[in-house]
Amino acid sequence: MFRRDPLADPELLLRRVYAYVAYRIGPGPDAEDVTSETYARALRARDTYDPARGTPVAWLIGIARRCLAEALAARPLLSAERPDVADAGDLEERSIRRLSLAAAVESLDEREQELIALRYGADLSARRIGEILGLRTNAVEVALHRALLRLRDRLEAGPRPSVAESDAEAFTA
């Protein structure tokens, strides 16, 4: 029986996997390492791909999720490594929005972060996310909707002042 090569369009697949991983841990060398490990495992296991169980990108994202979990377990601080300063080429406002969004996403629970990363990082549909997570499409859509509402609430609330800032305001009043 002829099986389609799941890695037939490597450029598109690599971009989607990298986008998902970078959405989870930030862009850069760590995301590149996880993406490389994902693709290496996929190359070794390409004969096990079953098109009846999902698309090539869903198969690769499943592998990426395992690689990412292993990378995070090996280096627990990896997920907290977010840039503290704006990129040199960015405008201040855009940088602030990007950092605020990253902080708001990090404040969500792990499942919500995963759903958002799969939807917007890997650009997967709710149906594909359901295939990866073993959920019904409707359950994914509801969970994504709730996660986005929580994310919006956190973004609208804005940064909360630290204890030191609150104490300083109390003394100057």
C-alpha positions as CSV (number, residue, x, y, z in Angstrom):
1,M,0.0,0.0,0.0
2,F,1.4,3.4,-1.0
3,R,1.6,6.0,1.8
4,R,2.1,9.7,1.1
5,D,5.3,11.0,2.6
6,P,4.3,13.1,5.6
7,L,7.4,15.2,5.2
8,A,6.8,16.0,1.5
9,D,6.5,19.8,2.1
10,P,9.3,20.4,4.7
11,E,9.5,24.1,4.4
12,L,5.8,24.7,5.3
13,L,5.9,22.0,8.0
14,L,9.1,23.4,9.6
15,R,7.6,26.9,9.7
16,R,4.4,25.7,11.4
17,V,6.3,23.6,13.9
18,Y,8.7,26.4,14.7
19,A,5.8,28.9,15.0
20,Y,4.1,26.6,17.5
21,V,7.3,26.0,19.6
22,A,8.3,29.7,19.5
23,Y,4.8,30.7,20.6
24,R,5.2,28.4,23.6
25,I,8.8,29.3,24.7
26,G,9.8,32.3,22.7
27,P,11.8,32.6,19.5
28,G,15.4,31.9,19.3
29,P,17.9,29.1,19.8
30,D,15.7,27.1,22.2
31,A,12.8,27.0,19.8
32,E,15.2,26.1,17.0
33,D,16.6,23.2,19.0
34,V,13.1,21.8,19.8
35,T,12.1,22.2,16.2
36,S,15.2,20.4,15.0
37,E,14.6,17.6,17.4
38,T,11.0,17.3,16.3
39,Y,12.0,17.0,12.7
40,A,14.8,14.5,13.4
41,R,12.3,12.3,15.3
42,A,9.8,12.7,12.4
43,L,12.5,11.6,9.9
44,R,13.3,8.5,11.9
45,A,9.6,7.7,12.4
46,R,8.2,8.7,9.0
47,D,7.2,5.1,8.3
48,T,4.9,5.1,11.3
49,Y,2.8,8.0,9.9
50,D,-0.8,7.0,9.4
51,P,-2.9,9.4,7.3
52,A,-6.1,7.9,8.7
53,R,-5.1,9.3,12.1
54,G,-4.5,12.9,11.0
55,T,-2.7,15.3,8.8
56,P,1.1,15.5,8.6
57,V,1.1,18.9,10.4
58,A,-1.0,17.4,13.3
59,W,1.4,14.4,13.4
60,L,4.4,16.8,13.6
61,I,2.8,19.0,16.2
62,G,2.2,15.9,18.3
63,I,5.9,15.1,18.1
64,A,6.8,18.7,18.9
65,R,4.6,18.7,22.0
66,R,6.6,15.7,23.3
67,C,9.9,17.3,22.4
68,L,8.8,20.6,24.1
69,A,7.7,18.8,27.2
70,E,11.1,17.1,27.4
71,A,13.0,20.3,26.9
72,L,10.9,22.1,29.5
73,A,11.4,19.2,32.0
74,A,15.2,19.2,31.4
75,R,15.4,23.0,31.8
76,P,12.5,24.2,34.0
77,L,13.3,27.9,33.5
78,L,13.0,27.7,29.7
79,S,9.4,28.8,29.7
80,A,10.1,31.8,31.8
81,E,12.9,33.1,29.5
82,R,11.0,36.0,27.9
83,P,12.8,39.1,26.6
84,D,12.8,41.9,29.2
85,V,13.5,44.6,26.7
86,A,12.1,45.5,23.3
87,D,13.7,44.4,20.1
88,A,16.0,47.1,18.7
89,G,14.0,47.6,15.6
90,D,10.5,47.8,17.2
91,L,8.7,50.9,18.1
92,E,8.1,51.4,21.8
93,E,4.3,50.9,21.7
94,R,4.5,47.7,19.7
95,S,7.1,46.3,22.0
96,I,5.0,47.1,25.1
97,R,2.0,45.4,23.5
98,R,4.1,42.4,22.6
99,L,5.5,42.1,26.1
100,S,2.1,42.6,27.7
101,L,0.6,39.9,25.5
102,A,3.4,37.5,26.4
103,A,3.0,38.2,30.1
104,A,-0.8,37.8,29.8
105,V,-0.5,34.5,28.0
106,E,2.0,33.2,30.6
107,S,-0.5,34.0,33.3
108,L,-3.0,31.5,31.8
109,D,-3.0,27.9,32.9
110,E,-1.0,25.4,31.0
111,R,-3.9,24.0,29.0
112,E,-5.0,27.5,27.9
113,Q,-1.5,28.3,26.8
114,E,-1.3,25.1,24.9
115,L,-4.7,25.8,23.1
116,I,-3.6,29.3,22.2
117,A,-0.2,28.1,20.9
118,L,-1.8,25.4,18.8
119,R,-4.4,27.8,17.4
120,Y,-2.3,30.9,16.8
121,G,1.3,29.7,16.9
122,A,0.8,26.6,14.7
123,D,-2.2,28.1,13.0
124,L,-4.3,24.9,13.4
125,S,-8.1,24.7,13.2
126,A,-10.2,23.6,16.1
127,R,-10.7,20.3,14.4
128,R,-6.9,19.7,14.0
129,I,-6.4,20.7,17.6
130,G,-9.0,18.2,18.6
131,E,-7.2,15.5,16.7
132,I,-4.0,16.3,18.5
133,L,-5.5,16.6,22.0
134,G,-8.1,13.8,21.6
135,L,-11.0,16.3,22.1
136,R,-14.1,17.0,20.1
137,T,-14.0,20.1,17.9
138,N,-16.8,21.7,19.9
139,A,-14.9,21.2,23.2
140,V,-11.8,22.8,21.6
141,E,-13.8,25.8,20.4
142,V,-15.4,26.3,23.8
143,A,-12.1,26.0,25.6
144,L,-10.4,28.4,23.2
145,H,-13.3,30.9,23.6
146,R,-12.9,30.8,27.4
147,A,-9.1,31.1,27.2
148,L,-9.4,34.1,24.9
149,L,-11.9,35.7,27.3
150,R,-9.5,35.2,30.2
151,L,-6.6,36.6,28.1
152,R,-8.7,39.6,27.1
153,D,-9.6,40.3,30.8
154,R,-6.0,40.1,31.8
155,L,-4.9,42.4,29.0
156,E,-7.6,44.9,29.8
157,A,-6.7,44.8,33.5
158,G,-3.2,45.9,32.6
159,P,-0.1,45.6,34.8
160,R,-0.8,45.6,38.5
161,P,1.5,47.8,40.6
162,S,4.0,46.0,42.7
163,V,3.9,46.1,46.5
164,A,6.8,48.6,46.6
165,E,4.9,50.9,44.1
166,S,1.7,50.7,46.2
167,D,3.6,51.5,49.4
168,A,5.3,54.5,47.7
169,E,2.0,55.8,46.5
170,A,0.6,55.5,50.0
171,F,3.4,57.6,51.5
172,T,3.2,60.3,48.9
173,A,-0.6,60.7,49.3
